[in-house]
Amino acid sequence: MKQIKLKKDKIRRYAVTLATVLVIVFLIRQCTAPTSNNHSKRAEGDTINVAIELSPTSVKTEGDTLSGFHYEILQDFAREKNINIRFWGFSNLKTAIDGLNKGRYDLIVSDIPTTAKLKNNYIFTEPIYVDRRVLVKQKTNDTTQFSHIALAGDTVFVAAGAPASDRLASLSREIGDTIHIIEDPEYGPEQLAILVALGEIKQAVISEEIARHIAKDYPNLDITNAVSFNQFQSWMTTPKHQELCDSINSWFTQYNKTKRFKDLKSKYLHSNK
């Protein structure tokens, strides 16, 4: 028990440190013009407040700079439109959605599939790329072909608020048996994958793109089992920000044909090359 606790503490420190470093870098290095000395408040005026997931595909630190597929696309958008963006890092989609509903954020940037359930209350940009959800577990010597039925009666972790929870619920109905779904309120997909690699939890469902990045550092992870079909991944906002959504869509229609966008996909994505 002591060893497990130490591992959890290690992951917790990792997650908090990563978030802290990113937030500091956001405030120091961003091309935004803060309107207040209180950085806990949203920026006003012409600045767009963007909640961006802290993940290998969205935004990450490389040395003393920020990089990431979604982050660099947004920076290109901001430069071309001559606007300011204030970034707010998050690890948990539920937290970001709560902030969007309360008006703290104008846009959520993450690996969000455009599901029918989310479309009931939110609007989405044009698809940025295609991804799917995979089961992340440790590799074993078992050569038996994986079947979704193997999840019957088993427990699977997902990040709180993640659409993967709905997919697992549907899968549970499809196989006619219960899949125990734990929506972790503290960790995001990246941290859940690391917990699986360390043996603290048995399995989790996350996006394949994030899983591929994590598996580079944790080769003991098995990420080969898909639990969803390919789905469009978009950015999300509320209907009151329709104008922002339209502006992004109009710009992205041309941007996604550029060499710059193709280069970013080649650099950061695996299944979209």
C-alpha positions in Angstrom: 0.0 0.0 0.0 2.8 2.4 0.8 4.4 1.8 -2.6 1.1 2.5 -4.4 0.6 5.7 -2.4 4.1 6.9 -3.3 3.4 6.3 -7.0 0.1 8.2 -6.8 1.9 11.0 -5.1 4.5 11.0 -7.9 1.8 11.2 -10.5 0.0 13.9 -8.6 3.2 16.0 -8.3 3.8 15.4 -12.0 0.3 16.7 -13.0 0.4 19.7 -10.7 4.0 20.6 -11.7 3.1 20.3 -15.4 0.0 22.5 -15.0 1.9 25.1 -13.0 4.7 25.4 -15.4 2.4 25.7 -18.3 0.3 28.4 -16.6 3.4 30.4 -15.8 4.7 30.1 -19.3 1.2 31.1 -20.7 1.2 34.3 -18.6 4.8 35.2 -19.3 5.3 34.3 -22.9 1.8 34.7 -24.5 1.2 37.5 -26.9 -1.9 38.5 -24.9 -2.4 41.8 -23.2 -3.7 41.1 -19.7 -6.5 43.5 -18.7 -6.1 42.8 -15.0 -3.4 42.0 -12.5 -5.6 39.1 -11.3 -4.7 36.3 -13.6 -7.5 34.1 -12.2 -10.0 36.3 -14.0 -10.9 35.9 -17.7 -9.4 38.5 -20.1 -11.9 40.9 -21.5 -12.1 43.2 -24.5 -11.0 41.6 -27.8 -9.1 38.7 -26.1 -10.4 35.2 -26.7 -10.2 33.0 -23.6 -9.3 29.5 -24.7 -9.4 26.5 -22.4 -6.8 24.1 -23.8 -6.1 20.6 -22.7 -2.6 19.8 -21.3 -1.7 16.9 -23.5 0.9 15.8 -26.1 -1.5 16.7 -28.9 -2.9 20.0 -27.6 -0.1 21.8 -25.8 3.1 20.8 -24.1 6.4 22.2 -23.1 9.6 21.8 -25.1 12.5 23.3 -23.2 11.3 26.8 -22.3 8.8 27.1 -25.1 5.3 25.8 -25.8 4.3 23.6 -28.7 1.5 21.3 -29.7 -0.8 20.6 -32.6 -3.9 22.6 -31.4 -1.7 25.3 -29.8 0.2 26.1 -32.9 -3.0 26.2 -35.1 -4.5 28.7 -32.7 -1.4 30.8 -32.7 -1.6 30.9 -36.5 -5.2 31.9 -36.3 -4.4 34.7 -33.8 -1.6 36.0 -36.0 -3.7 36.1 -39.1 -6.7 37.6 -37.5 -4.6 40.0 -35.4 -6.3 39.0 -32.2 -5.1 38.1 -28.7 -5.7 34.7 -27.0 -5.3 34.0 -23.4 -4.8 30.3 -22.8 -6.1 28.4 -19.7 -4.7 24.9 -19.3 -6.8 22.0 -18.1 -6.4 18.3 -17.6 -10.1 17.4 -17.1 -12.8 18.1 -19.7 -15.5 18.4 -17.1 -13.6 21.3 -15.5 -13.3 23.0 -18.9 -17.0 22.5 -19.7 -18.0 23.9 -16.3 -15.8 27.0 -17.1 -17.4 27.3 -20.5 -20.9 27.2 -19.1 -20.0 29.8 -16.5 -18.6 32.2 -19.1 -15.0 32.0 -18.0 -13.9 30.5 -21.4 -15.0 31.3 -24.9 -13.7 28.1 -26.5 -12.6 24.6 -25.5 -9.7 23.1 -27.4 -9.1 19.4 -26.9 -9.6 16.0 -28.5 -13.4 16.3 -28.5 -15.4 14.0 -30.7 -18.6 15.7 -32.1 -21.1 13.4 -30.4 -24.9 13.8 -30.6 -25.1 14.3 -26.9 -22.7 17.3 -26.8 -24.4 18.8 -29.9 -27.6 19.2 -27.8 -26.0 22.0 -25.9 -22.8 23.1 -27.7 -21.6 24.0 -31.2 -18.5 22.8 -32.8 -16.0 24.1 -35.3 -15.3 22.2 -38.5 -13.5 19.0 -37.8 -9.8 19.5 -37.2 -8.8 15.9 -37.6 -10.0 12.3 -37.1 -9.3 10.2 -34.0 -10.8 7.3 -32.1 -10.9 5.9 -28.5 -8.7 3.0 -27.5 -8.4 0.8 -24.4 -5.0 1.4 -22.7 -3.7 -1.5 -20.6 -0.4 -3.2 -19.9 0.9 -5.7 -22.4 0.7 -9.4 -21.5 1.8 -12.7 -23.1 -1.8 -13.6 -23.9 -2.1 -13.9 -27.7 -5.9 -14.3 -27.6 -7.6 -11.8 -29.9 -9.2 -9.0 -27.9 -13.0 -8.8 -27.8 -15.2 -6.1 -26.2 -17.0 -8.9 -24.4 -13.8 -9.2 -22.3 -14.8 -6.0 -20.6 -18.0 -7.5 -19.2 -18.0 -7.0 -15.4 -14.7 -5.2 -15.6 -13.7 -1.7 -14.5 -12.5 1.0 -16.9 -11.2 4.5 -16.0 -11.9 7.6 -18.0 -11.4 11.3 -17.3 -14.4 13.0 -15.8 -16.6 14.5 -18.5 -14.9 12.7 -21.3 -17.2 11.4 -24.1 -15.5 8.1 -23.7 -17.8 7.5 -20.8 -20.8 7.6 -23.1 -19.1 5.2 -25.6 -18.4 2.7 -22.8 -22.0 2.9 -21.7 -23.1 2.1 -25.2 -20.6 -0.7 -25.4 -22.0 -2.1 -22.2 -25.5 -2.2 -23.7 -24.1 -3.8 -26.9 -22.4 -6.7 -25.1 -25.4 -7.1 -22.7 -23.3 -6.8 -19.6 -22.1 -4.2 -17.1 -18.9 -2.3 -17.6 -18.0 -0.4 -14.5 -17.0 3.1 -15.6 -15.0 5.3 -13.2 -14.9 9.0 -14.2 -11.8 10.2 -12.5 -12.2 13.8 -11.3 -8.5 14.5 -10.8 -6.6 13.1 -13.7 -6.8 13.7 -17.5 -6.2 11.1 -20.2 -2.4 11.5 -20.2 -2.2 10.9 -16.4 -4.6 8.0 -16.6 -2.4 6.3 -19.2 0.6 6.8 -17.0 -1.2 5.3 -14.0 -2.0 2.2 -16.2 1.7 2.0 -17.2 2.7 2.1 -13.5 0.2 -0.6 -12.6 -2.0 1.5 -10.3 -5.1 1.1 -12.4 -5.8 -1.8 -14.8 -7.1 0.1 -17.8 -8.4 3.3 -19.2 -10.0 4.6 -22.4 -8.4 7.7 -24.0 -7.8 9.1 -27.5 -5.6 7.1 -29.7 -3.4 10.0 -30.6 -2.6 10.7 -26.9 -2.1 7.0 -26.3 0.5 6.8 -29.1 2.5 9.7 -27.6 2.4 8.1 -24.1 3.4 4.7 -25.4 6.6 6.1 -26.7 7.7 6.7 -23.1 5.9 3.6 -21.6 6.5 0.7 -24.1 4.7 -1.7 -21.7 1.4 -0.2 -22.7 -0.9 -2.0 -25.1 -2.9 0.6 -27.1 -4.0 -1.6 -30.0 -7.7 -2.2 -29.0 -10.2 0.3 -30.3 -13.5 0.9 -28.5 -14.9 3.4 -31.0 -15.0 4.1 -34.7 -13.1 7.0 -36.1 -14.7 10.3 -35.1 -14.3 13.9 -36.2 -12.5 15.9 -33.5 -13.4 19.6 -33.2 -13.2 22.6 -30.9 -16.3 23.4 -28.8 -18.1 26.5 -27.7 -21.6 27.7 -26.8 -24.3 29.0 -29.2 -23.7 32.5 -27.9 -20.2 32.4 -29.5 -21.6 31.5 -32.9 -19.7 34.4 -34.5 -16.4 33.1 -33.1 -17.2 29.6 -34.4 -18.0 31.0 -37.8 -14.8 33.0 -37.9 -12.7 30.0 -37.1 -14.5 27.8 -39.6 -14.1 30.4 -42.4 -10.4 30.7 -41.7 -9.8 26.9 -41.2 -11.5 26.1 -44.6 -8.5 27.6 -46.3 -5.9 26.9 -43.6 -6.4 23.1 -43.8 -5.3 23.1 -47.4 -1.9 24.7 -46.6 1.5 23.1 -46.4 1.8 24.5 -42.8 -1.2 22.5 -41.7 0.0 19.3 -43.4 3.4 19.8 -41.7 1.7 20.1 -38.3 -0.3 17.0 -38.8 2.9 15.1 -39.9 4.8 16.5 -36.8 2.2 15.8 -34.1 -0.3 13.2 -35.3 0.1 9.5 -36.1 -3.0 8.2 -37.7 -3.7 11.4 -39.8 -0.5 11.5 -41.8 
